[in-house]
Amino acid sequence: MNANVNAHERTTTSGPATHALVAGGGIGGLAAALSLARRGHRVTVLERAEAFTEIGAGIQLAPNAFHALDRLGVGPAVRERAVFTAELRFMDGVTGETVATLPLTERYRRRFAGPYAVVHRADLYQPLLSACRAADGIELVTGAAVRAYAQQPSAVTVSTADGRSFTGDLLVGADGIRSAVRAQLVGDGAPRVCGHTIYRSVIPIGKVPEELRWNAVTLWAGPRWHFVHYVIGGGKYLNLAATLDDGAREPVAGRPAPRDLVHERFRELRGPARRLLHLGEEWREWVLCDRDPVDVWTDGRVTLLGDAAHPMLQYAAQGACQSLEDAVVLGELLGDATADDVPARLEKYNAERRERTARTQLLAREMGERLYHPAGEAARARNAMLRSLGEHDLYEHMAWLHGARPFCEETA
């Protein structure tokens, strides 16, 4: 299909389906495209890069993500690639003591009607991409960086950096934390730099001593730093992520970092954690950013999704999960929509999603401050609090997040 043809003019008159433009071909953008196409809408995905690829390393998927993936029809494909984690393990990175563990096996799965798993980002992305490529109603366009949009009473037109334009019945801004669509719709400036630097490395599991190949998402918490590791890639790799509250003020994304720098910055690590850190070779660094929650991310025929709508820090492990939920809810609310219905349906989508996503954004910030990085007496109080919680207590604390199915229909 010729991407330069005015897509709005190709809309058929045989049914109520709309034509959606999606800015951004990441996890959220592809999920949105798939959700809309499965309900009969046509979708054009505009990706700024020259290929549809996903960079990054490990990602955690709670049951709410699998609920969404099942609604999108790709749950089985993601499960085939996932590592089903036996427990979440919280360690004191200074003393080496186990503070708390949360079993993720049968009782957890019954409680939340689904598993907890870890995957390489590509193992989530590829099933979504394959499903989009197999869908008749989805057009994937590369090298199309959306720069601006203009609304007419019955349509919306976007312009791209290379001078092309695309017209549809609605626009979904899924173009990330530095979204051009958000810049025009919300206008709240640059993301908030939170002052934490994260270093990531992925190593072959063959480099890891047998006694350290734990089937657990393990977090070592220290004063103003923490270190997380878990197996990904179907058991072929170990994901390492070390985060330092260093007051960084300039955003960085994926810059190579010397091994010696990483070792020096986390010199307080001891025991197994230090052994694992020293196995990492090709380190990259990011400076973490998020945004304050906003109540309104929809205007007429334009709306936002995922990191463009509610970017959050990593500490609740819910960024991708919430994007997948967004995609399902958006598709369900637009299920039988005509072009005339779009503005009202998008307002409803915004209303359905804003409270839950804002709560998750703020939870992620709070976890970084209160759980991951305290020092001295605050760290001891944290340890005592976590030790006081039994398995049932921990499940109850996370029920609203992991167990929710915030969708509009009872059946897929």
C-alpha positions in Angstrom: 0.0 0.0 0.0 1.4 3.4 -1.0 2.0 5.4 2.2 1.9 8.7 0.3 -1.7 8.3 -0.7 -4.2 10.3 1.4 -5.3 7.5 3.7 -8.6 9.2 4.7 -9.8 9.1 1.1 -9.4 5.3 1.0 -12.0 4.9 3.8 -14.7 2.4 2.7 -18.4 3.1 3.1 -19.4 -0.5 3.7 -19.4 -0.3 7.5 -18.9 1.9 10.6 -15.2 1.3 10.9 -12.9 4.3 11.4 -9.4 4.9 10.2 -6.9 5.5 13.0 -3.5 7.0 12.7 -1.0 5.8 15.4 2.1 7.9 16.0 4.8 5.5 17.3 5.5 1.9 16.6 6.7 0.8 20.0 4.9 -1.7 22.3 2.0 0.7 23.1 1.6 1.8 19.5 1.5 -1.7 18.1 -0.8 -2.9 20.8 -3.2 0.0 20.0 -3.1 -0.8 16.3 -3.8 -4.5 17.0 -6.7 -3.7 19.4 -8.3 -1.3 16.9 -7.9 -3.6 13.9 -9.4 -6.6 15.8 -12.6 -4.5 16.1 -12.7 -3.8 12.4 -11.0 -0.4 12.2 -8.2 0.5 9.7 -5.0 1.6 11.2 -1.8 3.3 9.9 1.1 3.2 12.2 3.7 5.9 11.7 7.1 5.0 13.1 10.0 7.5 13.1 12.8 4.9 12.8 13.6 3.2 9.5 12.6 -0.2 10.9 10.2 -1.6 13.4 12.5 -2.7 16.3 12.5 -2.6 20.0 15.7 -1.7 22.0 16.3 -2.3 25.6 16.7 -5.3 27.9 14.5 -7.0 30.5 10.9 -6.2 31.3 8.5 -7.5 33.9 5.0 -8.5 33.1 2.4 -8.8 35.9 -0.9 -10.6 35.5 -2.7 -7.4 34.4 -0.3 -7.4 31.4 -1.2 -10.9 30.5 -4.9 -10.1 30.8 -4.4 -7.4 28.2 -2.2 -9.6 25.9 -4.8 -12.3 25.9 -7.4 -9.7 24.8 -5.1 -8.8 22.0 -4.6 -12.4 20.9 -0.9 -12.6 21.5 -0.8 -13.9 25.1 0.2 -17.5 24.0 3.0 -16.2 21.9 4.4 -14.1 24.7 4.1 -16.9 27.2 6.2 -19.2 24.9 9.1 -16.7 25.2 8.7 -15.8 28.9 10.4 -16.9 32.0 7.9 -17.5 34.7 9.4 -16.2 37.9 9.1 -18.1 41.1 9.4 -15.2 43.5 10.2 -11.5 44.0 13.1 -11.2 46.4 14.0 -8.0 48.3 17.5 -8.0 49.8 19.4 -5.6 52.0 22.3 -4.7 49.8 24.4 -3.6 52.7 24.0 -6.5 55.0 23.2 -9.2 52.4 20.1 -10.3 54.4 16.9 -11.4 52.8 14.3 -8.9 53.9 11.2 -10.2 52.1 10.1 -12.6 49.5 6.8 -12.8 47.5 6.0 -16.2 46.0 4.7 -16.0 42.5 3.7 -19.6 42.0 0.3 -21.3 42.2 -1.3 -19.3 45.1 -0.3 -16.0 43.4 -1.6 -17.2 40.0 -4.9 -18.2 41.5 -5.2 -14.9 43.4 -4.6 -12.8 40.3 -5.8 -15.1 37.6 -2.5 -15.1 35.7 1.3 -15.4 36.0 4.1 -13.1 36.7 6.9 -13.3 34.1 10.0 -11.6 32.8 10.9 -11.3 29.1 13.4 -9.5 26.9 11.6 -6.5 25.5 12.0 -8.1 22.0 10.1 -11.1 23.2 7.1 -8.9 23.9 7.5 -6.7 20.9 7.9 -9.4 18.2 4.6 -11.1 18.9 2.8 -7.8 18.7 4.7 -6.9 15.5 4.0 -10.3 13.9 0.3 -9.9 14.7 0.1 -6.4 13.2 1.9 -7.6 10.0 -0.6 -10.5 9.7 -3.7 -8.2 10.1 -5.4 -7.0 6.9 -6.4 -3.7 8.4 -2.9 -2.4 9.6 -0.5 -0.5 7.5 3.1 -0.1 9.0 5.0 3.0 7.8 8.6 3.6 8.7 10.7 6.8 8.5 7.6 8.8 9.4 8.3 10.9 12.5 5.1 12.8 13.4 5.8 16.4 14.0 2.3 18.1 14.2 -1.3 17.6 13.6 -4.3 19.7 12.5 -7.9 18.9 13.2 -10.9 19.4 10.9 -14.5 18.8 12.0 -14.5 15.3 10.5 -10.8 14.3 10.4 -7.3 14.8 11.7 -4.2 15.3 9.6 -0.6 14.7 10.7 2.6 16.0 9.1 5.8 14.1 9.3 9.4 15.4 9.4 10.0 14.3 5.8 7.1 16.4 4.5 4.4 13.7 4.1 0.9 14.1 5.5 -1.6 11.4 6.6 -5.3 11.9 7.3 -7.7 9.8 9.4 -10.6 9.8 11.7 -8.5 9.9 14.9 -4.9 10.1 16.0 -3.4 8.1 18.8 -0.1 9.6 20.1 1.9 6.6 21.2 5.2 8.3 20.5 6.9 8.0 23.9 7.9 10.2 26.8 9.0 13.0 24.4 5.9 12.8 22.4 5.4 15.4 19.7 1.7 14.8 19.9 1.7 15.5 23.6 3.8 18.6 23.1 1.0 20.0 21.0 -2.0 18.6 23.0 -0.8 19.1 26.6 2.1 21.5 26.1 3.8 20.7 29.4 7.4 21.0 28.2 10.2 18.5 28.7 9.9 15.4 30.9 10.9 15.6 34.6 14.5 14.4 35.1 14.3 12.4 38.3 18.0 12.4 39.2 18.5 8.6 39.0 21.0 6.9 36.6 20.5 3.3 35.6 23.1 1.1 34.1 22.0 -2.0 32.1 23.7 -5.1 30.8 22.6 -8.4 29.4 24.9 -11.4 29.7 24.7 -15.0 28.4 23.5 -17.4 31.2 26.5 -19.6 30.5 28.7 -16.9 32.2 26.7 -17.1 35.4 27.7 -19.7 38.0 25.1 -22.3 38.6 24.5 -21.3 42.2 23.6 -17.8 41.1 21.0 -18.7 38.4 18.0 -17.9 40.6 14.5 -18.0 39.2 13.6 -14.8 41.0 13.5 -11.1 40.3 16.0 -10.1 43.0 16.5 -6.6 44.2 19.4 -5.5 46.4 18.6 -2.2 48.1 21.3 0.2 49.4 21.7 3.8 50.4 20.7 5.8 47.3 21.2 2.8 45.1 19.8 -0.6 44.1 20.7 -3.5 41.9 18.2 -5.9 40.2 18.8 -9.1 38.2 16.7 -11.8 36.6 16.8 -14.3 33.8 15.3 -13.4 30.4 15.3 -14.7 26.8 13.7 -18.1 27.7 16.5 -18.7 30.2 19.4 -17.8 27.8 20.4 -14.5 29.4 20.7 -12.7 32.7 19.4 -9.1 32.8 21.4 -6.7 35.1 20.2 -3.3 36.1 22.0 -1.1 38.6 20.4 2.3 39.6 22.1 5.2 41.5 20.4 8.2 42.9 23.1 10.5 41.8 21.2 13.7 41.2 21.7 13.5 37.4 20.1 16.5 35.7 20.7 15.8 32.0 18.7 13.1 30.2 20.7 10.3 28.8 19.3 7.3 26.8 21.4 4.3 26.0 24.9 5.8 26.2 27.7 3.2 26.5 29.3 3.2 30.0 32.7 1.8 31.0 32.7 -1.3 33.2 35.1 0.3 35.6 32.7 3.3 36.1 29.9 0.9 36.9 32.0 -1.1 39.4 33.2 2.1 41.1 29.7 3.6 41.4 28.4 0.4 43.1 31.5 -0.5 45.1 29.3 -1.0 48.2 27.7 -4.1 46.7 28.8 -7.3 48.4 28.6 -11.1 48.0 26.5 -12.6 45.2 25.3 -9.2 44.0 28.9 -8.0 43.5 29.8 -11.2 41.7 26.9 -10.7 39.3 27.6 -7.0 38.7 31.2 -7.9 37.7 30.0 -10.3 35.0 28.4 -7.4 33.1 30.5 -6.2 30.1 28.7 -4.0 27.7 27.0 -1.5 29.9 24.7 1.3 28.8 23.3 4.1 30.9 20.0 6.0 31.1 18.9 8.9 33.2 15.4 8.2 34.4 12.6 10.6 33.6 8.8 10.8 34.1 6.1 13.4 34.1 3.4 14.6 36.6 0.0 13.0 36.0 -2.4 15.1 34.0 -6.2 14.8 33.9 -6.7 15.6 30.2 -4.8 13.9 27.4 -7.6 13.9 24.8 -8.6 16.8 22.5 -11.3 16.1 19.9 -10.0 13.4 17.6 -6.6 13.2 19.2 -5.6 11.2 22.3 -2.4 9.8 24.0 -1.4 6.4 25.1 1.3 4.8 27.1 4.4 6.8 27.9 3.0 9.7 25.9 0.1 9.9 28.3 1.5 8.8 31.6 5.2 8.1 31.6 6.3 6.5 34.9 9.5 5.4 36.6 10.5 1.8 36.6 10.0 1.1 40.3 6.5 -0.4 40.0 7.4 -2.4 36.9 4.2 -1.2 35.2 5.1 1.0 32.3 4.5 -1.6 29.6 1.6 -3.2 31.5 -0.3 0.1 31.7 0.4 0.7 27.9 -1.1 -2.6 27.1 -4.2 -1.9 29.3 -4.6 1.5 27.5 -4.6 -0.3 24.1 -7.3 -2.8 25.1 -9.5 -0.2 26.6 -9.1 2.2 23.6 -10.0 -0.6 21.2 -13.0 -1.7 23.2 -14.4 1.8 23.6 -14.0 2.4 19.8 -15.4 -1.0 19.0 -18.5 0.0 17.1 -17.7 3.7 16.6 -18.3 5.7 13.5 -16.2 8.7 12.6 -18.8 10.9 14.2 -18.5 9.0 17.5 -14.8 9.4 17.8 -14.5 12.5 20.0 -16.9 11.3 22.6 -15.4 7.8 22.7 -11.9 9.3 23.2 -13.1 11.4 26.1 -14.5 8.3 27.7 -11.2 6.5 27.2 -9.3 9.4 28.9 -11.8 9.3 31.8 -11.5 5.5 32.1 -7.7 5.5 32.3 -6.6 8.7 34.0 -7.1 7.7 37.7 -5.6 4.3 37.5 -2.5 5.4 35.5 -2.0 8.5 37.7 -2.1 6.3 40.8 0.5 4.0 39.2 2.8 6.9 38.3 2.8 8.2 41.9 3.3 4.7 43.3 6.4 4.3 41.2 7.9 7.5 42.5 7.0 6.5 46.1 8.6 3.1 45.8 11.8 4.6 44.5 11.9 6.9 47.5 10.6 4.8 50.4 11.6 1.2 49.4 14.6 1.2 47.1 17.0 4.0 48.3 16.6 4.7 52.0 19.7 4.8 54.2 20.4 4.3 57.9 17.4 4.4 60.2 15.0 4.8 57.3 16.4 1.6 55.8 16.0 -0.3 59.0 12.4 0.9 59.4 11.7 -0.2 55.8 13.2 -3.6 56.5 11.1 -4.0 59.7 7.9 -2.9 57.8 8.5 -5.4 55.0 9.3 -8.2 57.4 6.0 -7.6 59.2 4.0 -8.3 56.1 2.9 -11.9 55.4 2.2 -13.3 52.0 -1.5 -12.4 52.3 -0.7 -8.8 53.2 1.6 -8.4 50.2 -1.0 -9.8 47.9 -3.6 -7.4 49.3 -1.3 -4.5 48.8 -0.9 -5.2 45.1 -4.4 -6.6 44.3 -5.6 -3.3 42.8 -2.6 -3.3 40.3 -1.8 -6.9 39.5 -5.3 -8.4 39.7 -7.4 -5.7 38.0 -9.0 -6.3 34.6 -10.0 -2.7 33.8 -11.6 -3.5 30.5 -15.0 -2.7 29.1 -16.2 -6.2 28.2 -16.3 -9.5 30.0 -15.2 -11.5 27.0 -12.5 -11.0 24.4 
